[in-house]
Amino acid sequence: MLTTAKLVSWARDHATQLEADMIFRQGSDGYGWWWKATDPAAESKIRARAYTALYFLDRFAGADSQWAVRARSAFDENEHSMETGARELGEVLRAWADQVEAGIVPIRQVDAQGARAVASSDLMGQVQKLTEDRDVHPAAPIVLAGAALEVALRSAIEELSLALPAGQRPSISTYAGCLRAAELLSKQDVKDIDQMGGMRNDAAHGRFDDLDDERAELMERQVNRFLRHLADLLSNATYAPGPTPSG
């Protein structure tokens, strides 16, 4: 179950991740400064993390909230660099987390079905744009597609009011195992998820040897296909409404 403490912790951890894989640069004339990715592959990872953060704020702060608006402005309209915008986006995440923890800002209640719909439309729409942009490293759409897959699996568990096995860390494989134990997913479904999760992990951890544009397009097709399949499975399942984030 998603709790306020878990969401606040995720926001702070992700804000720290948004500062990784970059170095500080200053203009040769001594004026102007910006942050820059350490290499092209790192740039793609930073961009994927930023899209994940924007999705998070859309879901839990509200797409029309000051937090989501500030975040999109910080990232999309930054005059220095994409990486500088990512760091400013991280600061918005931290500020949101501080105010949520203090009880000043409420968490937007989003049901599991709504979260799955956003993963299928908004996140996968961003994946398609990244896949079509040949200047973007294929790691970026792969990581973002993996995020959409993870959101969908977690949301399915919430819809079915399932509990993760004690002691297991939330992850794509853990969610898949839980849904398999509930007999929602088949063995083949779990194998497909493991393949997609493996590709996401390679991209997220900088193992780029086997990643190219074709693999990114394959990941996009596989995740889209599975999200449609999962929606069909859930529409035919009998379950009690799942929990929503609470304090």
QUIKA-V310267 format. One record per run of one state. SS is the DSSP state (~ for helix, > for strand, _ for the rest). FROM is the first residue (numbers start at 1). TO is the last residue. Records with the same first field share a line. If there is no record, write none. Layout:
BEGIN
SS->FROM-TO / FROM-TO
END
This chain:
BEGIN
_->1-2 / 18-21 / 27-32 / 38-39 / 63-65 / 77-81 / 102-111 / 133-137 / 160-171 / 182-186 / 205-212 / 236-245 / 247-247
>->3-3 / 22-26 / 33-37 / 246-246
~->4-17 / 40-62 / 66-76 / 82-101 / 112-132 / 138-159 / 172-181 / 187-204 / 213-235
END
